[in-house]
Every structure is written in C-alpha cells, then in structure tokens.
C-alpha cells in the first residue's frame, strides 16, 4: 500500500528536511513516527526538500507500507508520536504510480517579511526582519520581469544539483499589509535557494538599492555572483503543492495572498 500524507512543520529547530547523521531533521523525525504506527521501518519521499530553518505548511510525502491502517489512524497516530513542531495534517491511500515529487504539477512558496524598525520577539525565526522601509510597488515591478520560463542560473546556489537551471515561474506576487510584506512564488519546480535568492533581489529593489529593471539584467546575466545576497531562511514557507485532480488529494486552500498574521 502507498500512503500520501500532508505535513506542516516549524523548521527553526531542524537542520533541514533530508536525513543527516547526528543532526535533527524533519525526514528522520517523520519516519520515526510513521514507523512506530506501521510497526515497521518507513522511508518517506517528499515533494520538496527544505533547508535548515525553512518552514512548511503544505509539504506532501509518500511512503510504501505493508501495514493496514485507516487514514485517520495514520494521522492521529503519527501526531501522537511527533514533537510539537511537526504535524501530519491528512493521510490518504494513493495509486502505486503516485510520487510526491514527480507527480507534482507546481509548488508554491511564500516569503514573509516583517518590515519595521524594531525587531519582533514573537516573529523571530518565523519571518525575515528588514528594518529599512520596503517599496512593494517597486518589488512588484521587478517581480514581473522574472515571470515565465527562463534559465535561473543567477538564482541557484553553488550546491544546486539540478541537471537544468530552466524553470517556469507561473506567479511572483508581492503584497504589503501594514508592517508585513509577503512574497508568493509559484513554479513547476525550484532550484536550490531559488526562492530565497529571488527574495533577496526583491528586498534590494524594495530598499531602493537597485532599480526594478535590475531584476531583468540579473536574470539575463545568469551569474549568481552579480545578484543579491540570499535572504534568510526564517521567512520561507513551502506553502502548498499542486497535483493532478485524479489523485484525489485534499484541495489546496483558496488562491490568494492572505493576511500575514494568518500564517
């Protein structure tokens, strides 16, 4: 039997998604909980691996198991074994050809910025903090230049292992709500650090350090060393993953940019 589950987590205390020796990771934590409920070793595959400090609201994973459990039992059982900063939000049996990564049509990330002169104790490690005022209109102008299918070499990390730097960016929106600025990026897939590097560029434009047109020049230059600094991990959330309706996975929330305090 193949099971798919939805997962959310606060990534602040994790060294990222992927299992690593001698450090706390989301994958190892989740596999331990699910394995306890299955009474056998469980190996999970995720829709998108997140880095240290990155959060997830809509991560999707799958695993194969001989155990027969009701979907509600997988969810409640796993949550009884998981620490407070990880939760399974749903569980469903899926067809054998389902793959959490390769079956996905698109992924949505959201980057949350607290934009005020004073830092926040409550938002620490859950949002990036930028003290200088950001101009969301300038950021939006820059964002439009990155839409579409492009070579995003200027926005990938040196450690990126993707075979091709070409990605299709369906949406890149910026909205301000009071002291909060929210960036939403939707693409078929993302390169390593791509969203954080895009956020870094938009922040530089929003501060007035660079003109909006700089985004197009950076994209065309395909040179990571000529782009902006990588934005902190704190503000990044894997928000949702879109799959073909035929799989019958829970529908994503209504499209749109919610108020940041709804995170």
C-alpha positions in Angstrom: 0.0 0.0 0.0 1.2 3.5 -0.8 0.2 6.3 1.5 0.4 10.1 1.0 0.4 12.5 3.9 0.3 16.2 4.3 2.9 17.7 6.7 3.5 21.0 8.3 6.5 22.0 10.4 8.3 24.8 12.0 11.8 24.5 10.6 13.6 26.6 13.2 15.0 23.7 15.2 15.7 21.4 12.3 18.8 21.1 10.1 16.6 20.8 7.1 14.4 18.1 5.6 16.8 15.5 4.5 18.2 12.9 6.9 21.7 13.7 8.0 24.0 12.0 10.5 24.0 13.4 14.1 21.6 16.3 13.5 17.8 16.7 13.9 15.9 16.6 10.5 12.3 16.6 9.6 12.6 13.4 7.5 14.1 11.4 10.3 11.6 12.7 12.8 8.6 11.9 10.5 9.9 8.4 9.5 10.3 7.5 13.2 6.7 8.5 14.0 5.2 6.8 11.0 7.4 3.7 11.5 6.1 3.4 15.0 2.5 3.4 13.8 3.3 1.0 11.0 5.3 -1.3 13.3 7.9 -1.5 10.5 10.6 0.7 9.1 9.2 3.5 6.9 11.1 5.6 4.3 9.4 8.7 3.0 9.8 10.8 -0.2 8.8 14.5 -0.1 7.5 16.9 -2.7 10.3 19.4 -1.9 13.3 19.3 0.4 13.6 22.3 2.6 16.8 23.8 4.1 17.6 24.4 7.7 15.3 27.0 9.2 12.7 26.8 6.4 9.1 26.0 7.3 6.3 24.1 5.6 2.6 24.5 5.7 1.8 22.2 2.7 4.6 19.6 2.4 3.4 16.3 0.9 5.2 13.0 1.3 4.5 9.4 0.3 5.7 6.0 1.7 5.1 2.3 1.0 4.0 0.0 3.8 2.6 -3.4 4.5 0.6 -2.0 7.4 -3.2 -1.7 7.1 -4.3 1.5 8.8 -7.3 3.8 8.3 -6.3 7.3 7.1 -7.4 8.9 10.3 -5.3 6.4 12.3 -2.2 7.3 10.3 -2.8 11.0 11.0 -3.7 10.7 14.7 -1.2 8.0 15.4 1.7 9.9 13.8 0.8 13.1 15.6 0.8 11.3 18.9 4.5 10.3 18.2 5.6 13.6 16.7 7.1 16.6 18.5 5.1 19.8 18.7 6.9 21.4 15.8 5.8 18.8 13.2 2.3 17.7 12.4 0.6 15.4 9.9 -2.5 17.2 8.6 -4.0 14.5 6.5 -3.4 10.9 5.2 -4.8 9.1 2.2 -4.0 5.9 0.2 -2.8 6.7 -3.3 -2.3 4.7 -6.5 1.0 2.9 -6.9 2.2 5.3 -9.6 1.8 8.4 -7.4 5.1 10.1 -6.5 5.2 13.0 -4.1 7.9 14.8 -6.1 7.5 13.7 -9.7 3.7 13.8 -9.7 3.5 17.4 -8.6 2.4 20.0 -11.1 3.5 23.1 -9.2 4.8 24.2 -5.9 4.0 27.4 -4.0 6.4 29.1 -1.6 5.7 32.2 0.5 8.3 34.5 2.0 7.2 36.6 4.9 9.0 39.8 5.9 8.5 42.0 9.0 9.3 45.5 7.7 9.7 47.9 10.6 12.5 49.5 12.6 12.0 47.3 15.7 12.6 43.6 15.6 10.0 41.2 16.9 10.4 38.6 19.6 7.2 36.9 18.6 8.1 36.7 14.9 11.7 35.6 15.4 12.6 32.6 13.3 9.2 32.7 11.6 9.7 35.8 9.5 12.6 37.8 8.0 13.2 41.2 9.5 14.1 44.2 7.3 14.4 47.5 9.2 14.6 49.8 6.2 11.3 50.6 4.5 10.4 48.4 1.5 8.5 49.8 -1.5 6.2 46.9 -2.5 5.3 48.6 -5.8 9.0 48.6 -6.9 9.3 45.0 -5.8 6.2 44.1 -7.9 7.7 45.8 -11.0 10.9 43.8 -10.5 9.0 40.6 -10.0 7.1 40.8 -13.3 10.5 40.6 -15.1 11.1 37.2 -13.7 7.8 35.6 -14.8 7.8 32.8 -17.4 10.2 30.0 -18.4 13.9 31.1 -18.0 17.4 29.9 -17.2 17.5 30.9 -13.5 21.2 30.3 -13.1 21.6 33.6 -11.4 19.2 32.4 -8.6 20.6 29.0 -7.9 23.1 28.1 -5.2 26.6 26.7 -5.9 25.4 23.5 -4.2 22.4 23.1 -6.5 22.4 19.6 -8.1 19.6 20.1 -10.6 20.5 19.0 -14.1 18.9 22.0 -15.8 18.6 25.6 -14.5 15.4 26.2 -16.5 12.2 26.6 -14.5 8.8 28.0 -15.3 7.8 30.7 -12.8 4.0 31.0 -13.0 3.4 33.6 -10.4 5.6 36.0 -8.4 3.5 38.4 -6.3 4.3 41.0 -3.6 1.8 42.5 -1.2 2.0 44.7 1.9 -0.3 44.6 4.9 0.8 47.1 7.4 4.3 46.2 8.7 4.2 42.9 6.7 5.4 42.2 3.2 4.6 38.9 1.7 6.1 37.4 -1.5 4.4 34.4 -3.2 6.2 32.3 -5.8 4.6 29.5 -7.9 6.6 27.4 -10.3 6.7 23.9 -11.7 9.8 23.4 -9.6 12.5 25.4 -7.9 16.3 25.4 -7.8 18.3 25.2 -4.6 17.9 28.6 -2.8 16.0 30.0 -5.8 13.1 31.5 -3.7 15.5 33.0 -1.1 17.7 34.4 -3.8 14.7 35.9 -5.6 13.5 37.3 -2.2 17.0 38.8 -1.7 16.8 40.6 -5.0 13.3 41.9 -4.4 14.4 43.2 -1.0 17.3 45.1 -2.5 15.0 46.7 -5.1 12.4 47.4 -2.4 15.1 49.2 -0.3 16.0 51.4 -3.3 19.5 49.9 -3.6 18.7 48.8 -7.2 16.1 49.8 -9.8 13.4 47.3 -10.7 15.0 46.8 -14.1 17.9 45.2 -12.4 15.9 42.0 -12.0 15.9 41.5 -15.7 19.6 42.2 -16.1 20.4 39.7 -13.3 18.2 37.1 -14.9 19.8 37.6 -18.4 23.3 37.6 -16.9 22.9 34.1 -15.4 25.7 34.9 -13.0 25.0 34.3 -9.3 27.9 36.4 -8.2 26.3 39.5 -9.7 22.9 39.0 -7.9 21.7 40.0 -4.4 22.5 38.2 -1.2 20.4 35.2 -0.2 17.5 36.1 2.0 17.4 34.5 5.5 15.7 31.1 5.8 13.4 32.3 8.6 10.8 33.9 6.3 10.4 31.0 3.9 7.4 28.6 3.8 6.7 25.7 1.5 3.0 26.7 1.3 1.4 24.1 -0.9 2.0 21.6 -3.7 -0.4 21.1 -6.6 -1.2 17.6 -8.0 -3.5 16.4 -10.8 -7.1 16.1 -9.5 -7.2 12.4 -10.5 -5.2 11.6 -7.3 -8.0 13.0 -5.1 -5.7 14.7 -2.6 -7.2 17.3 -0.4 -7.9 20.5 -2.3 -5.5 23.4 -1.6 -6.8 26.5 0.2 -8.4 29.2 -1.9 -5.9 31.0 -4.1 -4.8 34.5 -3.0 -2.5 36.2 -0.6 -3.8 36.0 3.0 -3.0 38.5 5.7 0.4 37.5 7.0 -0.9 37.0 10.5 -2.9 34.1 9.2 0.3 32.1 9.0 
